[in-house]
Amino acid sequence: MNAVQGTPEDVVPRPAPGLALKILVAGGFGAGKTTLVGAVSEIRPLRTEERLSEVGQAFDDIGGVAAKTTTTVAMDFGRITIRSGLALYLFGTPGQDRFWFLWDDLSEGALGAVVLADTRRLPDCFPAVDYFERRGLPFVVAVNCFPGAGSYGADEVSRALDLNRGTPVVLCDARDRDSGKEVLVRLVEHAGRLHSARQLDSVG
């Protein structure tokens, strides 16, 4: 089985001074999670991908993403330094419901999450939105602007997903490092505000 790409020297992060935060990258099947982690990671990303098989077609809906040939079966892992003294460890979750049992372990200790949305298959990200809302984990919705997917504004996506007020929706290109980094910065800022507000509430 050659699912894991990269060697331990490539993917295990070296100790770095400062603060390291754990971030999840979630969303539906084929939304671009592996692409985003790979685009922003400053180390060679760890990927656990397998080729889609005829057997898997009974479980994996590839409508709208027919060109997709592989799927994540455990997680993706990468690291990015946002600024001096602040690094993010990125954990990409598998998108299919048959792998959701992994989410509880992956989300343990996470600061927040990015939910990648594909407007061609917008309902696919409902489970991730519901999961993070129920756990009270801060998240942003990042709309991956696929070619030919149509033009949707942040407000339209927010209403379609019935997001809680204040949940950020941003447009991005998961293939572009700068675009992905902007999404992560937005998440850190959003999570920081929520955590500060919760601390004030607990003191009050």
TORDO-134189 format. One record per residue: x, y, z of N, C-alpha, C, O in turn. Coordinates in pm, whole numbers, plus 50000, padded with zeros to 5 digits. Example, Ala and Ser with C-alpha at 12.3 -4.5 7.8 and 13.67 -1.06 7.14 Angstrom:
2
513194943150780512304955050780513204967050780514244966850846 512854977550708513674989450714512905000350787513415011450804 
END
This chain:
204
500854988050000500005000050000500885012350000501695014150091 500745020749901501585032549887500795045349911501005055349842 499905045050008499025056550029499765068450087499475079850050 500725065950177501405076950243502545081750156503435073950121 502525094350121503545100250036504435108950121503955117150199 505755107350107506685115150187507325106450293506755096350334 508515110150338509235102850440509065109850573508665121550575 509375103150687509265109950816510065122750823509635132550884 511245122850760512055135050762511355146550689511545158250723 510545143050589509835153250513508675159150592508445171250589 507945150650662506645154850714506605157650863505715164850908 507545152350941507525155051085508095168951109509235171551072 507325177951171507785191651189508945192551287508935185951390 509915200651255510995203051348510505212351459509665221051434 511015210651582510615219651689510915234151650511995237151601 509955242851673510125256851636509735265451755508765262251824 510465276351780510115285051891508795292151863508405294151747 508115295951970506875303351953505665294451968505725283852030 504575298951910503275292451926502945283951804503105288351690 502485271651828502045262851720500575259551744500205255151853 499735261651643498295259651655497845248851558498355247751446 496885240951602496345230151520495075234851449494155240051512 495045232951318493915237151235493425225251153494225217751098 492105223551146491535213251061491115219350927490705230950921 491235211650822490735215450690489725204750650490085193250624 488445208650646487375199050624486535203250503486825213250437 485505195350477484625198350364484225185650292484635174750330 483435187250189482935175750116483985169150028485095174150011 483595157849973484445150149882484785158549759483895163649691 486085159949732486525167149613486485182249624486575189149523 486345187649747486235202249762487575209349752487615221549734 488695202049764490005208149751490845208249877491785216149888 490525199649974491245199550101492715195850083493595202850134 492965184950012494345180749989495115191249910496295193749936 494445197349814495075207849733495465219749819496575225049804 494575224149908494875235749994496045232950086496955241150098 496025221350153497125218150244498445217750168499445223050216 498445211550051499665210649973500155224049922501355226449913 499215232949888499585245949833500245254949936501175262349903 499785254450061500295263850161501435258150244502175265750306 501595244950247502555238850337503985242350299504365241850182 504775245850400506185248950377507065236550390508265237150364 506475225450430507175212650429506475203650327505365206550284 507135192950289506495183550198505285177450271505465171050375 504075179250220502905174650295502795159550300503205152450208 502235154850412501895140750423500515138850362499575146050395 500395129050273499105126050212498825111250227499725102950213 497575107850255497155093850262496065091850158494885091250191 496475090850035495525089849924495545075949862496585069349855 494385071649816494245059249741493465062349614492645071549610 493725054749511492985056549387491545051949404491285041949470 490625059349345489225055349346489055042449268489645040549162 488245033649321488025020649255486575019249216485725027149257 486285008849136484905006149097484065002449219482875005749226 484674995749316483954992249438483565004949513482455005949565 484485014649519484215027049592483145035549529482565044149595 482865033349401481845041449334480465039449396479585047949382 480275028249466479005025849534478835034849655477725036649704 479955040649703479925048949823480265063449795479775072349864 481095066149694481605079549667480875085649548480975080849435 480135096449575479415103549468480385112849399480845122649459 480715110049272481665118449200480965127849103481595133549014 479665129649121478935139149038479505153149054479605158249165 479875159348943480455172648947481955172648965482605182948942 482545161249004484005160249020484505147548952485325140149006 483985145148833484285132648761485765131048731486235119848711 486515142048727487945141248696488765136548816489955133648801 488165135748934488895131749053489215116849048488325108749021 490475113149074490895099249063491385093449195491565081249205 491605101849298492095096949426491255102749539490505112249519 491375096749656490655101749773491505099949898492275090349908 491375109149992492075108350119491385098050208490165098350225 492165088950265491575078250347491905079750495491375072250577 492765088950532493065091250674493155106150701492275111850766 494215112550652494345126950672495445132250580496245124750526 495445145450566496575152650507497245160250621496595163750719 498535162850607499225170550710500205180150646500925176450554 500225192550694501185202450647501445212750756500795212650860 502375221450730502705231950826502995244950752503615244850645 502555256050810502845269150753503145278850866502455278950968 504165287050848504475297750943503755310250897504055315650790 502815315050978502035326950943502855339550963502835348650880 503575340051073504495350951104505505345751202505375334451250 506515353851234507535349451327506905345651461506195353551523 507175333351503506645328851631505265322751626504725319051730 504655321551507503325315551495503285306051377503375310151261 503155293151407503055282951303501715275751316501185274151426 501185271451203499945263851200500235249851151500885247951048 499745239951224499795226151180498445222751121497415223651189 498435218850996497195216750921496885201850909497725193850867 495665198350945495205184450936493985184050845492905188750882 494145178450726493055177250633492255164650661492815153750672 490935166050674490085154550707489575147950580489435154550477 489285134950585488635128450471487205133450457486555136650556 486715134250333485425140350308484235130950314483125135450342 484425117950288483285108850280482805104950418483585104050513 481495102550429480905099450559481445086450619481425084750741 481935077250534482455064750589483755066650666484195057450734 484385078650657485605081450731485395091650843486355096050905 484145095350870483895105650970484285101551111484455110151198 484435088451136484825084051269486215089551307486565089851425 486995093851207488325099351233488265113751283489235118651341 487145120551261487075134751289487255138051437487915147951470 486705130051526486815132951669488265133451713488675142451786 489055123751668490475123551705491215135351641492035141851706 490935138051514491635148751445491305162451504492165171251505 490095164251554489685177451605490145180051748490035191351797 490655169751815491095171451953492215181851961493255180351897 492005192252040493035202552059493135212851949494065220951949 492205212651853492285222051740491795235951781490845237251859 492445246251728491995259951749490725262751671489835269651719 490645257451550489505260051464489625252051336490495243351322 488735255151241488685247251118488345256050998487695266351010 488815251550884488415257050754487485246850691487845235150675 486275251250654485355242550581485375246950435484875257650401 485955238650350486005241750207484675238250142484125227450164 484165247550063482875245649996483055246449846483775255049794 482395237349777482335237249631480885240549595479985232849627 480655251949529479285256149502478555246749405477335247249395 479285238249335478635228349248478005217149331477105210149286 478505215549454478045205049545477945210749687478475204949781 477275221949700477265229149827476725220749944477275221750054 475685212649924475195204650038476245195350098476095190850212 477305192350023478325183150074479035188450197479595180550274 479025201650218479735206950334478825208850455479275213350560 477545205550441476625206350555477105198050675477085203150787 477535185450654477985177650770479125184150847479145183750970 480095190150776481215196750844480735208950921481135211051035 479875217050858479325228750926478595224551053478805230351159 477745214451041476975209651156477895204251265477665206551384 478935196951225479865190951321480555201751405480605200751528 481085211951339481835222251412480905231351492481285236151599 479705233851442478755241651521478385234251649478315240351756 478145221151639477765213451758478895212751859478645212651980 480135212351812481275211651904481705225351954482535226352044 481145235951896481535249351935482945253051891483595261451952 483405246651784484755249251733484675260351627483945258951530 485415271151645485375282051546485765277151408486675268951393 485075282251306485415278451169485055289551073484225298151102 485705289250958485345297950847484985289050729485505277950716 484095293850644483765286750521484545293250408484415305250383 485345285350340486155290150229485585284450099485635272350077 485035292950016484435288649890485545287249786486135297049743 485815274949747486855272149649486285275149510485375268349463 486815285349445486255290249319486735281849201487685285549132 486075270649181486415261949069486015268448937485005275448931 486805266348831486405271448699485055265948657484795253948670 484185274548608482885270348560481855267648668480765262748639 482205270948795481275268048904480235278948922479315277449003 480355289848848479415300848865479905310648970480815307549047 479305322148973479715332649065478725333649180477545336549160 479215331149301478395331849421479075341149522480285339949545 478315350149580478855359049681478845352649818478165342649842 479615358549909479715353250045478345353050113478025343550184 477555363550093476235364150156475325352950106474565347050183 475385350049976474555339249920474915325749981474045317850016 476215323249992476655310550049476265309650197475835299050243 476405320650269476055320750411474575317450431474225309850520 473715323250346472285320450358471975306050318471155299450382 472625301450213472355287750166472745277250270472085266950282 473815280050346474275270750448473655273450585473895266050681 472855284050594472195287750719473215288950833473025283250941 474295296450806475365297650903474955306451020474125315551006 475545303651135475345312351250475885326251218476875327651146 475235336251273475655349951247477115351951292477505347651401 477885358351208479285361051241480265350751186481475352951193 479765339551132480675329651073481205334850941480425337050848 482505337050929483055342850805482925333450685483075321250697 482645339350571482665332250443483635339750352483475351750330 484635332750300485645339050215485745331350083485515319250079 486095338349978486325331949848487815329149834488645337249876 488155317649776489565314249765489835305649644488915300549580 491115304149614491585294549514492515285149588493635288949623 492075272849614492835263349695494195260049634495075254749703 494385263049507495665260049441496715270649468497905268349447 496265282349515497145293949528497585295749673496745296649763 498895296149696499405296849833498955309449905498515308750020 499045320849839498665333349904497175333449939496785338250046 496355328149849494915327549874494615318549994493815322050081 495265306949998495085297850111495565303850242494935301950346 496675310950236497215317250357496245327750410496065328950531 495615335450322494635345450364493475338850438492975344150537 493035327250390491955319850457492385316050598491605317750693 493595311050613494085306850744494235318650840493915317450958 494715329750790494825341750873493445346150921493265349851037 492475345650830491105349450867490565340250976489885344751068 490865327350966490415317951068491055320951203490355321251305 492355323251205493045326051331492475338651396492255338951517 492225348851316491635361151370490235358651426489905363351535 489425351051352488065348051395488065339751524487315342651617 488915329551528488995321151648489485329051767489015327051879 490445337951743490965346151852489885354951913489805356452035 489055360851827487965369351878486955361151958486505365552064 486615349251910485645340851980486175336152115485445336352215 487435332152118488015327552243488085338952344487825336952463 488425350852298488485362352388487095365552444486945368352563 486075365052357484695367652400484235357252502483565360652600 484605344652480484205334152574484885335852708484275333252812 486145340152708486835342652833486175353852911486045353053033 485775364352840485085375452906483755371052964483385375153073 483035362552889481755357552938481935349153064481145349953157 482995341053065483225332353181483605340453304483255336853416 484335351553284484715360153395483485367553447483305369253568 482615371853351481405379053389480435370053461479355374553500 
END
